Amino acid sequence: MAPNGVNGVVHDDEGIDYADIESKYQVEYDEGLDNILIVDGVPVIDKSKLEKLLQKIAKDFSRKGCPIKPENITVPWDDAKGKSKGYIFIEFKNADDATRALATMNGHPFDAKHTFLINRFTDFERYMNMDETYHEPPPEEYKPKEHLRAWLADPQGRDQYATYRGDEVEIHWHGKPSQCEVAFSKLNWTDLYISWSPMGTYLATLHRQGVRLWGGPSWEPVQRFAHPLVKLIDFSPNEQYLVTWSYDPIVVREGAEQGPQYFSPEDEGNNIAVWDIKTGHLLRTFPSVYPEGDEAKKQMQWPALKWSPDDKFVARVTPGQQISVYELPGMHLQGKKSIKIEGVIDFEWRPIGDKDREEMEKENKPAANGAPAKVKKVRENMLAYWTPEVQNQPARVTLMNFPGREILRQKNLFNVTECKLYWQNQGDFLCVKVDRHTKTKKSIFCNLEIFRVREKDFPVEIVELKDAVTDFSWEPKGERFALISSNDPNLGNPGPGITIKTEVSFYQLDRSKGDFKLLKTLAGRTSNTVRWSPRGRHVVLATVGSSSKSELEFWDLDFNMDETRRESAPWGTGIQHLGTADHYALTDAEWDPSGRYLATSASAWRHTLENGYAIWDFRGQELEKHILDRFKQFLWRPRPPTLLTKEQQRQIRRNLKEYSRVFDEEDAAEESNVSAELIAHRKRLVDEWNAWRQRCKEELAEERRKRGMKAEPAKKAPEEEEQEEIEVWVDEVIEQTEEVVE
């Protein structure tokens, strides 16, 4: 045998050959090129701009958590033209850093004309020698996705609501008593609370790691947003975007996941994040903004970002300085500058109403001869903001269109303590509730400045009130509003067990005079909350959050009033009290989307007295009530706007009797089935009773025989035996007529 180490053969001290084992388990060092990326979409430059370009690229990568230096970048050159070729090579420390940079920066906009498109260097070698012969892939089995709005196709047309009790969240169907059932339930579904999106498509749950969205009949997860310790969320009106907020500033720890769905080092220290719901990508983050003044009284305004009704813009106010409006989805500052407004306190976007949608449809409707419609000027959004009194300058309310930034109307105000902006949901009116102080500043009274937005020059009506207004609410799709006022000396500082005395007033626009006129005042109330039905007309006055009063008053503002009578009837005669109810220690009241039912609840987050919820009809009749320990939330599921045209809706109203006849027949059939089930149940009970009696008689006869006693007299013949009959009465209404006796 050759000596140790001779001729490349490996031996140990005893002369044993281990060469085959070492070759099998030899460690191969990675000398690949997986740490090199090729970045396309880079501007073509000459050598005079090279240093500036490399610094900009290195800065962009480093801001996104992928630190590189200019010397790590190689720029290929076209020597004939003296310019770069439009792509670069970047060398990272290891393959993991390259993978993180690929996930984070691929598709990153370098500037307005260039976007990074990134590939691995090794991918080019792999695909260069790939067989280019086309092989048809096997067809994948089609798996339909669940429709996120499948609940709208319920045959009974039922609504849904969600409840959160203890650690369990339940989704319920609500309809007739026989149709109420639990559709889905899950334990530990959320760590904080639940929330529906504005159109009911998604259910959001909050966790320590962030937010999750759920939907579809099986309630599978749809999207997630990684914002640790999130506390508040807000959806955009059309469910395209989501805003999240956490009290704890964003911190990106070393080794944290990187990519378009995660925070990067440039987001550190911020609290507010904007997300794209469909992709789950993070769009931008912001720091929290607090109003100027006493540190102890600082409170962040929520929602911190306010959406335009078409989801095209989102804006935030820097109190006392400016309103910043950002375009979506890029989240770039619109016009590259904010709206500088000295002293600005608050603003609100004007909602888009049905009239606006009809006008937009007409503008975009093709011509009768089939020619395309002429594209008219894009309809602009509108926002309203107010500024306080500064030195000799009065307080002011301003209407501005956007993005044109043209001031449409301004109104000066004097002796102003505070303003609140209330848009009617169709955008027809803007009410500015102005809290004014007397010259001595010892008492507060209120004025309502109401802008009629759809009329020329935006005329303003003033409603003067002597007392402070504690709640204001427009009627949905209507020209009425309700307000609660009070001159109670305890207002603003109520002690325990003290209930504030209030007055409730209803106002309506008088078309003949063009101003708002008082319909009715309800004095001596304790109501502190107004809840209009989503359909208008019906309203509930509630005493919420009180430990001594918990009344509910149900009112109809058009009782027995059709269009003809409404025009000729005396002012305010249609207001009718429908009923009064009580829900002890209620904390919330909410109408369902149809406007037929009201839900009230007592949340354990506010107190521990008879927690639970109740459901009432629009007349104040209690339909169901549930007392549940550790009950926290009740939320009706919203519905999206109808897809029916105005003409289709009018056709349904005209033929309402035909539709109602079908529903009446279904109700009668259901009642008939219930009656048949009741009769069968009673018959079964009677049969069981007779069988038990016969069994007892036989046992008694057997016992007598064993004791030697005489048996009972022989039974009479069936025709002679006295029969015991049990009659079952069933009432059936054959016909019902109503006659009016004059």
DRENDOSE-914761 format. One record per residue: x, y, z of N, C-alpha, C in turn. Coordinates in steps of 0.2 Angstrom, whole numbers, plus 2048, in hexadecimal, padded with zeros to 3 digits. Example, Ala and Ser with C-alpha at 12.3 -4.5 7.8 and 13.67 -1.06 7.14 Angstrom:
% DRENDOSE-914761
8427E482783E7EA8278427F08278407F58238447FB824840800827
% end
This chain:
% DRENDOSE-914761
8047FA80080080080080480680080280B7FC8068117FC80681580280C81980480C81C80A80782280A80682481080082981280283080D7FD8328097FD8388058018377FF8038317FD8068307F780182F7F18028327EB7FE8317E57F78337E67F68387EB7EF83B7EC7EB8367F07ED8317F37E982C7F67E982E7FE7E482F8017E38318087E382B80C7E882B8117E88258167E882881D7E68248227E78268297ED82382B7EF8238327F58218347F68198347F08168337F080F8337F080C82C7F08118277F180F8207EA80E81D7E48108207DE80F81D7DC8158187D98138127D781880D7D081A80E7D082180F7C98258107C782980A7CB8288057CA82D7FF7C282D7FC7BF8277FC7B88277F97B382A7FE7B582A8057B082D8097B18348097B78378097B883E8097B58418027B683E7FD7B38407F77AB8417F77A883C7FA7A183C7FB79E8417FF7A284380579F8488097A384E8097A78508047AB8568037A685C8037A78618067A38678067A586B8007A086D7FC7A18717F67A08797F87A487D7F77A38847F879F8877F379B88C7F579688F7F079A8957ED79C8947E779F8997E379B89C7DD79489C7DE78F89E7D978F8A67D978A8A87D57898AF7D47828B17D777F8AD7DC7788AF7DE7788B67E277D8B97E377D8BF7E777D8C57E277D8C47DC77D8C97D77768CA7D37748D07D376E8D27D076F8D67CA76B8D57C576B8DA7BF7658DE7BF7668E57BF7608E97C075F8ED7B975A8EC7B67588EF7B07538F57B27528FA7AD74E9007AE7529057B17599057B075D90B7B375E9107AE75E9177AF75E91C7AA76591B7A676591D7A076B91D79C76E92379D77592379F77892A7A077F92A79D78292F79D78993079C78D9307A27949307A179892F7A77989347AC79693A7AA7969407AE79193F7B478C93B7B278693A7B77879347BB78C9307BA78D9297BD78D92A7C579192E7C879192E7CF78A9307D27879347CF7809367D277B9317D177C92D7CC7779277CB7799227D077F9207D178191B7D577E91C7DC77F9237DE77D9257E57769247E67729267E176B9267E176891F7E276B91A7DE7699137DE76B9107E57719117E777390F7EE76E9117F376C9187F376891A7F87619177F875E9167F17589137F175890C7F475D9087F275D9017F575E9017FC7629057FF76490680675D90880A75990C80775390F80B74E90980B74E90480774A8FF80774D8F980B7528FA80F7558F481375A8F080F75C8F28097618EE8057678F280476C8F38097718F78097778F58047798FA80077E8F97FB7828FF7FA7888FF7F878C9047F778D9057EF78F90B7ED79090C7E67959087E379B9067E77A09017E479D8FA7E37978F97E57948F27E47908F27DD7908F77DA78C8F87D47918F87CE78F8F47C97938F47C278E8F77BD7918FB7B978D8FE7B47908FD7AD78C8F97A978F8F77A278E8FE79E7938FF79979390579579390378D79090778A79090778279690B78079C90977E7A290D77D7A191177779D90E77279C91276C79891876D79391877178E91E77379192277979591F77D79792278379292378878D91E78878891E78D78791779078391779678291179977D90D79577C90679777790279377090179676F90579C76990579F7678FF7A476D8FB7A576C8F67AB7738F67AE7728F37B47788F37B97798EC7BC77E8EB7BF77F8E57C37818E77CA77D8E47CF77F8E57D67818DF7DA7868DF7DD7898DA7E17888DB7E87848D67EB7828D67F37878D17F77878D27FD78B8CE80178A8C78017848C58007828BE80077B8BD7FC7798B77FB7738B67F776D8B87FA76D8B78017678B98057658C180476B8C580476A8CC8037678CE7FC76A8CA7F77678CB7F07608C97F075E8C37F37578C17F37538C67F67558C97FB7518CF7FF7508D57FA7558D77F77558DC7F27518DB7EC7518D57EA74D8D37E47458D47E67438D17EC73C8D27EE73A8D97EF73F8DD7F273D8E47F473D8E97EE7428E87EA7438EE7E57418EC7DE73F8E67DC73C8E47D67368E87D57358EC7D072F8F07CE7308F77D27358F97D57368FF7D97369057D473290A7D47339107D07399147D273E9147CD7449187CE7439207CD73F9217C873C9287C77369287C373492D7C072D92D7BD72E9297B67349287B37349247AD73891E7AD73A91C7B373E9167B473C9127BA73B90B7B973A9067BE73E9017BE7418FF7C47468F97C47428F37C27468EF7BE7448E87BD74A8E37BE7498DF7C374F8DC7C674F8D47C47558D17C37558CA7C275C8C87C575C8C17C77638BF7C97678BE7C376E8BE7C57738BD7BF7738B67BD7718B17C27718AA7C076B8A87BC7668AC7BC7608AA7B87628AB7B17668AF7AF7688B07A876C8AA7A57708A77A97748A17A776F89B7A776A89B7AC7668957AC7618957A675E89B7A475A89B79E75D89C79876489D79876789E79176889778E76889279276988B78F76388778F75D88A79075788779175488478B75187E78B74E87B78574888078374888277D74388777A73D88377773D87D77773887977473287A77972C87C77572687D77972387777B72187678271E87078471887378871287178570C87378870B87178F70A87579370987379A70287079B70286B7A06FB8687A26F686D7A46F086D7A26EB8717A56EA8707AC6EA8767B06E88767B76E18757B86DF8727BD6D88717BF6D58787C16D087A7BE6CD8807C06CA8807C76CC8857CB6C98857D26C688C7D36C088D7D26BD8937D36BE8967DA6BF89D7DA6C08A07E06BA8A27E36BA8A37EA6B38A57ED6B28AC7EC6AC8AE7EB6AA8B47E96A98B87F06AD8BE7F06AD8C17F76A68C57F96A28C57F469B8C87F66968C37F56978BD7F66928B77F568C8B87F968D8BB7FF6878BC8046828C08016838C47FC67E8C87F96798C47F567B8BE7F36778B97EF6728B57F36728B67FA66E8B27FE6668B27FC6648AC7FB65D8AB7F86588AF7FC6588AF8036548B38076558BA80865B8BD80465C8C480565E8C680C6618C28106638C38176698C88176698CB81D66F8CF81F6738CB82367A8CD82467E8CA8296808CF82E6828CC8346868D083968B8CC83D6908CF8406958CC8436958CE84B6968C984F6968CA85669D8C78596A08CB85E6A68C98616A58C98686A58C386B6A48C18726AA8BD8756AD8BF87A6B28BB87D6B88BA8786B98B48766BE8B38716BB8B186B6B58B186A6B18AE8646AE8B48606AF8B38596AC8B78546A78B38506A18B685069C8B284C6998B68466978B38416948B783B68D8B483B6888B883B6818B683C67D8B88366788B48346738B682F66D8B883366A8BE8306648C183365F8C182F6598BF8316538BF82D64D8BE8316488BA82E6428B88326458B38386418B283D6448AE8426468A78406438A483B64589D83964B89E83464D8A48326538A482E6598A78316588A883865E8AB83C6638A583D6698A583C66E8A083D6758A383D67989F8406818A084068489E83A6878A283668A8A083069189E8306948A183569B89F83669D8A183D6A289D8406A58A08476AC89D8486B08A184B6B789F84C6B98A28536BD89E8566C08A085D6C78A385B6C98A885F6CF8AC85F6D08AF8586CB8B18556CB8B484E6CF8BB84E6CF8BE8536D28C58546D48C685B6DA8CA85B6DD8CC8626DA8D28656D78D78606D58DD8636CD8DF8616CB8DF85B6C48E08596C48DE8526BD8DF84F6BC8DD8486B98E38456B98E383E6B78E983A6B58E78336AF8E98316AD8E882A6B08ED8256B18EB81F6B38F181A6AD8F48186AD8FA8156A78FF8146A28FB8106A38F780B69E8F380769D8EC80A6A08EA80F69F8E38126A38DE80F6A78DF80A6AB8DA8076B08D680B6B38DA8106B88D78146B68D881B6B98D381F6B88D38276C08D48296C18D982D6C88DA82F6C98D88366CE8D58386D08D383E6D78D68406D88D88466DE8DB8486E28D684D6E88D684C6ED8D18506F38D58526F78D28566FD8D58587028D68527018D184D7068D28477038D78426FD8D88426FA8DD83D6F38DB83C6F08DC8356E98DC8346E88D682E6E38D382F6E18CE82A6DA8CF8286D98CE8216D28CF81E6D08C881C6C98C781D6C68C081C6C08C18176BE8BC8146B88BD8106B68B780C6B08B78086AE8B18056AA8AD80A6A68A88076A28A380B6A589F8106AC89D80F6AF8998146B489D8186B48A48176B88A981B6BF8A781C6C28A68166C98A58156CD8AC8156D38AC8186D78B28186D88B58106D78BB8106D88BE8096DE8C28086E08C680E6E68CA80D6E88CB8156EF8CD8156F18CF81C6F68D581B6F78D98216FB8DF8216FF8DE8277058DE82670A8DD82C70B8E482F7078E68347088EC8387088EA83F70E8E984370D8E684A70A8EB84E7068E88537038EC8586FE8F18556FB8EF8506F68F484D6F08F58516ED8FB8526E88FD8566E28FF8526E390384D6DD9068496DE9058426D890483E6D89038376D39078346D490982D6CF90D82A6CF90B8226C99098206C99078196C790D8146CA90D80E6C79128096C09108076BC9158056B59148036B490F7FE6B890E7F96B79087F46BB9027F66BE9017FC6C18FB7FE6C88FA7FA6CB8FF7F86D18FE7F46D78FE7F96D79027FE6DD9038026DB9038096E090280E6DF9018156E49068186E290981E6E790D8226E79098296ED90882B6EE9058326F290A8366F190A83D6F490E8426F690A8486FC90B84A6FE90885170190E85570090D85B70391286070B91286070D90B85F71490A85F71790C85871D91085872091185272290B84E72390B84872590684472D90584572F8FE8467368FC8487378F784373C8F783F73F8F283A7458EE83E7448E88407498E584474E8E283E7548E08417598DD83C7578D683A7578D58347558CE83174D8CE83074A8D48317428D382F7418D282873B8CF8267398CE8207398D581C73B8D481573B8DA8117378D980B7348DE8087308DD80272B8E28027278E37FD7228E87FC71C8E780171C8E28057168E180A7198E281171F8E48117228E58187258EC8197268EE81F7298F58217308F481F7338FA81D73A8FB81C73D90082074490082174790582574590C82574390E81F74091581E73991682173691182372F91282673091282E73691183173791183873591883B73291784172F91D84572892084372691D83D71F91F83B71A91B83F71391D83F70E91984270891783D70891B83870291A83370491782D70191282A70390E8246FD90E81F6FE90F8196F990E8146FB90880F6F690480E6F78FD80B6F28FD8056F48F98006F08F77FA6EC8F17FC6E68F07FC6E28EA7FE6E38E47FA6E38E67F36E38E07EE6EA8DD7EE6EF8E17EE6F68DE7EE6F98DD7F56F78E07FA6FA8E08017008E48017028E87FC7088EC7FD7078F280170D8F480470D8FA80870E90080370A90580470B90B7FF70F91080270E91280971191780C71091781371491A81771391B81E71492282071192482671192B82871292B83071493083371493183A70D93383C70C93284370693584670693D8467019408457019478466FC94984B6FE94D8506FA94F8566F99578556F39598586F19608576F696485C6F796A85A6FB96F85E6F79718656FB97286A6F89748706FB9718766F797087B6F996D8816FA96688070096488370395D8826FE9588856FB95A88A6F695588E6F095488A6EE9598866E79588826E895687B6EE9548796EF9528726EC94B8716E894B86C6E594586A6E59448626E893F8606E893E8586E193D8556E09418506DA94084C6D993A8486D39368496D29308456CC9308416CC92F83B6D192C8376D69328356DD9308366E29348356E393682D6E19328296E19338226DA93281F6D893781B6D19378196D19368116CC93280F6CC9308086C79348046C99357FE6C49387F96BF9337F76B99347F66B392F7F56B592A7EF6B992C7EA6BB9287E46C19247E56C49257EB6CB9217ED6D19237E96D09297E66D692C7E26DB9307E66D89327EB6DD9377F06DC9357F76E19367FB6E19358026E593B8056E293E80A6E594480D6E59448146EA9488176EB94981E6EC95081F6EA9528256EB9598276F195A82C6F595F82B6FA9618306F79678346F496683A6F196B83D6F597283D6F197783B6F497E83B6F89808356F997B8316FE97C82B6FC97A8246F99748236F897281C6F496C81C6F196A8166EE9648146F296180E6F495B8106F895780B6F49528076F39528016EF94D7FD6F49497F96F39427F96F793E7F66F393A7F06F69397EB6F39357E56F492D7E66EF92A7E56EF9227E56EF91F7DF6F39197DE6F69167E36FD9177E570091C7E170791E7E27099217E87049257EB7059287F270A92E7F170A9317EB70E9377EA70A93D7EC70D9427EE70A9487F070794C7EA70094D7E96FD94F7E37009567E27029577DC70495E7DA70B95F7DD70E95A7E071595B7E47159617E970F9637EB70F9677F17089677F57089687FB7029687FF6FE96F7FF6F896F8016F49758016F69788086F997E8076FB98280D6F598680F6F39858156ED9888186EF98A8206F09908216F29928276ED99182D6EE98E8326EA98C8376E59878366E59838306E097E82F6DF9798346D99778366D897383C6D596C8396D096C8356CD9668326CB96782C6C99618286C69618216C295B8206BE95B81B6BA95581A6B99558126B994F80F6B894E8086B094E8076AE9518016A79507FF6A59497FD6A09467FF69E9407FC69B9407F569B93B7F269893A7EB6919377EC68C93B7E96859397EA6839357E467C9337E46799307DE6799347D867793B7DA67793F7D467D9407D06839407D468A9417D168B93B7CD6899357CF68A92F7CB68692F7C56809317C567B9317BF67E9367BA68193C7BC6849417B868A93E7B468E93A7B86949377B56929327B068D92E7B268B9297AD68892C7A66849327A76829357A168893879D68D93B7A069293E79D69693879969793279C69A92D79869692879469092A79468B92579068C92778868D92178468E92277D68892677A68A92977468492C77068092776D67A92A76B67492676867792276267B92575E67D92275868391E75968591C75F68A91876069191B7616919217606989257606999257686A09257696A29267706A092D77369F92D77A69D93377D6A393877D6A193E77D6A794377D6A99437846B09437856B394378C6B294A78F6AF94B7946AE9527976B395279C6B395879F6B895A7A56B79557AA6BD9527AD6BC94E7B36B99517B96B494E7BC6B19517C16B69507C76B69567CA6BB9577D06B89557D76BC9537DB6BA9537E26BA9597E56B79597EB6B69607EF6B895E7F66BB9637FA6BC9628016BB9698046B996880B6B796E80F6BC96E8156BE9748176C397481D6C197B8206C397B8276C298182A6C998382E6C998A82F6CF98D8336CC9918386CF99183E6CD9958446CF99D8436CC9A08486CE9A78486D59A884A6D99AD8466E09AE8476E19B68476E29B884D6E39C084E6DD9C384B6DD9C78466D79CB8446D49C783E6D69C283C6D39BE8376CE9B983A6C79B98376C29B583A6C39AE8386BF9A983C6BF9A283A6BC9A28336BE99C82F6BB99C8286BA9958266B59938236B398D8206B498E8186B89898156B998A80E6B798380A6B49848046B397E8006B897F7FA6BC9797F86C19797F36C09737EF6C19747E86C196E7E46C896B7E36C89657E26CF9627E16CF95C7DC6D495C7D86DB95F7D96DB9667D66D69697D46D79707D16D99757D66D79747DD6D99787E26D697F7E26D09807DE6CD9867DE6C89877E46C898D7E76C498E7EC6BD9907EA6B898C7EC6B198D7E96AD9927ED6AE9917F46AA9957F86AD9967FF6AD99C8026B099D8096AA9A180D6AA99F8136A69A28186A99A481F6A99AA8206AC9AD8266A89AB82C6AB9AA8326A89A88386AB9AC83E6A79AE8436A99B28486A89AF84F6AC9B08546AB9AE85B6AB9A685B6AF9A38576AF99C8566B399885C6B099385F6B498F8636B79898606B298685C6B49808586AF97F8536B197B84D6AC9798486AD9728466A796F8446A79688426A396883B6A69648366A396482F69F95D82F69995E82C69595882B69295982469495481F69295381968C94F81968795181568194C81468494780F68194081068593B80C68493B80568093F80267F9407FB6839467F868694A7FD68A94F7FB6869557F96809557FB67B95B7F967C9617FE67E96080467E96580968596480E68796981068D96981568A96D81B68A96A82168896E82768F96F82B69097582D69597783169397983869497583D69197684369697B84769498184869998684B69798785269C98585769B98685E69E98D85F69999286169B99986269B99A86A69F99F86C69F9A287369D9A987369A9AB8796989B287A69E9B687B69D9BC87B6A39C187C6A79C08826A39BD8876A69BC88E6A99B588E6A89B18896AB9AA8886A99A688E6A39A78916A19A389669B99E89469899F88F69399A88C69499988569299388369299087C68C99087968B99287368599186F68798E86868298D86468498985D68098C85768398D85268098F84B68298984667D98884267E98383C67F98783668498783268598A82C68598482767F98582367E97F81E67F98181768397E81368598080D68197B80867D97E80367997B7FE67E97A7F86819747F86879737F36859737EC67F9707EB67D96F7E467A9757E067A97B7E46779817E167C9867DF67B98A7DB67F98F7D96829947DE6899957DE68C9997E368C9967EA6899907EB68998D7F26869917F76809927F767D9977FC67D99380367D99780867E99580F67899781367599281766F99481B67299382266F99782767299882E66C99683266D99183666898F83C66B99184266899584666B99884C66799485266B99185666998E85C66C99186366899086866A99486E66E98F87266D98987167198487667798087267A97D87668097987367D97287068097186A67E96B86668396586768096086A68495A86C68495486668095486268094F85D67C95285767E95185167B95384A67C94D84567694C84167694783D67294983767494883167094982B66C94282966694382666293E82466693B81E66793481D66A93281766593381166893680C66593780565F93B80665F94080B65994480D65B94B80E65694F80F65795681065595881765695481C65595582365B95382765B95682D66095583265D95583966095183D65E95184466495384966395784E66895985366595885A66A95885E66995786566C95D86966996186C66C96787066A96787766E96A87B66D96A88266F97188566C97388A66E97988E66F97789667097089767196D89D6779708A06779728A667D9758A96839708AA6819698AB6869648AC6899628A568796589F68996389969196489969595F89669C96089669F95D89C69C95C8A269F95A8A869A9568AC6979518A969294D8AD6959498B26929498B86949458BD69193E8BD6939398C16919328C16899328C368592F8BE67E92E8C067A9348BD67D9398BA67A93F8B867893E8B067293F8AF67093F8A866E9468A567194789F67194E89C66A94E89966695489A66095589766195889065E95688B65F95888465895A88165995D87B65395E87665595B86F65195886C65295586564E95986065195C85B64D96085664E95D84F64995D84B64995B84464896184064D96283A64C96783664C96482F64896882A64896682364896C81F64B96B81964C97081464597281164397981163D97B80F63F97E80863D97A80363E97B7FC63B9827F96369847FC63298A7FA6369907FC63999080263D99680464599580464798F80364E98D80265298D80964E98C80E65298C81565098681965398481E65297F82264D98182864897D82964297F82D64197A83264097C83863F97783E63897383D63996C83D63396883D63096784363496584863296384F63796385463696485A63B96486063896086563C95B86763A95686D63E95987363A95C87863D95E87E63D95988364195A88864295688E64494F88D64994E88964C94888765294788B65594088A65C93F88D66093C88765D93C88166093987B66793D87A66C93987867293C87667593A87067193586C67493286666E93286166F93485A66A93385566D92E85066892984E66A92484966592484466692783E66292683866291F83565C91D83365C91782E66091982866491482566791581F66391781965C91581A65891781465491E81665692181C65392781D64C92682164892B82264292B82564192982C64492382E64392183564A92383864992483F64F92784364D92484A65392384D65392085465792585865492785E65792B86365992786965F92786A66292287066692687566592387B66992588166F92088267592287F67A91D87F68091F88468291A88768891B88C68691D89367F91E89467D92089B67C91A8A067D91B8A667C9168AB6759168AE67191C8AD66B91C8B066591C8AA66691E8A466191E89F66491A89965F91789666191389065B91288B65891888A65291888665391887E64F91587A64F91587364891887164891D86D64292086A64291F86263D91C85F63C91A85863791F85563A92385063692884D63592784562F92984362E92983B62D93083963193283563093983362B93A82D62993582A62493582461F93082561C93082B61692B82D61092D82960E92782560892882160892E81C60E92F81960F93581561293280E60E9338096119318026139387FF6159387F961893D7F56139437F560D9417F46079467F360694A7FA6059467FF60394980560994D80860F94A80761594E80961695580761395680161495D7FE60E96180160895F80360396380560296380C60595E81060495D81760796381B60496582160796A82560E96882761296D82861996C82A61A96883061D96283061F95E83561A95983861495883460F95483661094D83561594B83161794482F61B94183561E94583A62294283F61E93E84461F93884561B93384962092F84E61E92F85462292B85961F92385862491F85662291885562291385B62791586062791186662D91386A62D91087063391187563590B87763C90A87863E90487B64490587F64790088264C9018876518FB8876588FD88665D8F88866628FA88C6628F78916668F989766D8FA8966708FF89767790189767A90088F67690288A67890188467E90588268290387E68890787C68990887468590587068590586967E90486667D90886167690785D67890885667690385267790384A67290084667090384166B90083C66E8FB83766A8F783566C8F283066C8F582966F8F38246708F681E6698F781A6648F381C65D8F48196598F981C65B8FB8226579008266518FD8296508F782A64A8F482D64B8F28346528F18366538EF83D6598F38406588F384765D8F784B6608F28506678F285066A8EE85566D8F385B66C8F186166F8F48676738EF86A6788F286D67D8ED8716808F18776828ED87C6858EF88268C8EB8826918EF8816988EC88069C8EB88769F8E68876A38E588D6A98E988D6AB8EC8886B08F18886AF8F788C6A88F988D6A68FF8906A48FD8976A18F889869E8F689F69D8EE89F69B8EC8A569A8E48A66928E38A868E8E88A66878E78A86838E58A36808DE8A367C8DC89E67E8DD8976848DA8966878DB88F6838D688A6838D888467F8D587F67C8D987A6778D78766748DB87066D8D986F66A8DE86C6628DD86B6618E086465C8DD86065A8DF85A6538E185A6518E785764B8EA8576498EB8506428EB84F6408EE84863F8F584863D8F884263D8FF8426389038466338FF84962E90284D6309018546358FE8566378FD85D6358F78606338F285C6318EB85F6378E78606388E486663E8E086763D8D98636428D785F6428D185B6468CC85F64C8CE8616508C98656548CC86A6568C986F65B8CC87465F8C78776668C887866A8C387A66F8C687F66F8C48856738C688B6798C188B67F8C48896858C088868B8C388C68E8BF8916948C18946998C288F69D8C78916A38C988D6A28CB88669C8CD88569A8CF87E69D8D687C6A08D78766A48DC8746A28E086F6A08DD86969E8E18636988DE85F6958E285C68F8E08576908E58516918E284B6928E684568E8E383F6898E783D6858E583768A8E58316898E082C68D8E082668B8E582168F8EA81F68C8EF81A68B8EB8136878EF80F6868EC8096898F180468B8EF7FE68D8F47F96878F77F56898FD7F26839007EE6808FC7E96798FD7E86768F87E36788F97DC6788F47D867A8F47D16748F67CD66E8F67D06688F87CC6688FF7CA6669017C46659087C265F90B7C565F9127C56599157C76529137C46529117BE64C90F7BB64A9087BD64F9047BE64D8FD7C164B8FE7C864D9027CC64B9037D36439067D264290A7CE63B90D7CD6369087CB6399037C66358FE7C46338F97CA6388F87CE6368F37D46318F77D96328FD7DA62D9017DE6269007DB6259017D561F9017D161C8FA7D26208F57D261D8EE7D261E8EB7D961E8EF7DE6208EC7E461B8E77E76148E97E560F8E47E76108DD7E56128DD7DE6138D67DB6198D27DF61E8D67E16248D37E46218D17EB61E8D57EE61B8D47F56178CE7F66138CD7F060E8C77F06128C17F06188C07ED61C8BA7ED61F8B97F46218BF7F76248BE7FE61E8BC8036188BE8026138BD8066118B58066118B37FF6108AB7FE6158A780261C8AA8016218A68056208A680C61E8AC80F61D8AC8166178A88186128A781460C8A381660E89C81561289A81061489381061889181661D89681862189481E61C89482461789882561389782B60F89182A60D88F82460988882360E88282661488382461987D82661A87D82D61A88383061A88483761488183B60E88283860887F83B60887883A60A87583460A86E83360F86A83861586E83961986B83E61786B84561387084761087184D60B86B84E60686A84960186584A60485E84B60A85D84760D85684761085584E61385B85161685A85761185985D60B85C85C60585B86160385486060285185A60084A85960484585C60B84785B61084285E60F84286560E84886960E84887060884487260284586E5FC8418705FD83987060083786A60283086960682D86F60B83187160F82F87660C82F87D60783387E6038338845FE82D8845FB82B87F5F782587E5FB81F87F60181F87C60581987D60781888460981D88760B81D88E60581A8935FF81D8915F981B8955F88138945F881188E5F780A88D5FC80589060280889060880489360780489B60480989E6038098A55FD8048A75F88048A35F28008A45F47F88A45F97F789F5FB7F089E5FF7EE8A46037F28A76077F18AD6037F08B35FE7F58B35F97F48B95F67ED8B95F37EB8B35F07E58B35F57DF8B55FB7DF8B35FF7DA8B46017DA8BC6017E08BF6027E08C65FD7DD8CA5F67DF8C85F07DC8CB5F07D48CB5F27D28C55F27CA8C45F77C78C95FD7CA8C96027C78CE5FF7C78D55FC7CC8D75F97CD8DE5F37C98DF5F07C68DA5EA7C28DB5E47C68DB5E57CC8D95DF7D08D95DB7D08D35D57D28D35D07D18CD5D37D68C85D27D38C25D47D88BD5CF7DD8BC5D17E28B85CC7E88B75C67E58B25C07E88B35BB7E58AE5BD7E68A75BA7E18A35BC7E089C5BB7E78995BF7E98945BE7EF8905B77EE88C5B47F388B5AE7F48875B07F38805AC7F287C5AD7F28755AF7F98735B37F986D5B680086B5B080586A5AA8028675A58068665A180986C5A280587259F8068785A480A87D5AA80A87B5AF80D8805AF81487F5AF8178855AF81F8855B68218825B582587D5BB82887A5BD82E87E5C482F87E5C78358815CA83987B5C783E87A5C98428745CD8488765D28498725D68508735D685386D5D385986D5D285D8675D88628665DA8638605DF86885E5DC86D85A5DC87385C5D98798585DF87C8545DD87D84E5E28818495DE8868465E088C8475DD8928445E089483D5DC8958395DF8968325DB89C82F5DE8A182D5DB8A782B5D98A68235D38A68215D18A581A5D28AB8165CF8B08195CF8B78165CE8BC81B5D18C28195D18C781D5D08CE8195CB8D181B5C98D88185C98DD81D5CB8E381A5CA8E981E5C68EE81B5C18F181F5BC8F681D5BD8FC8215BD90281D5BE9088215B790B8225B590C8295AE90E82B5AF91682C5AB91A8285AC9218295A692382E
% end
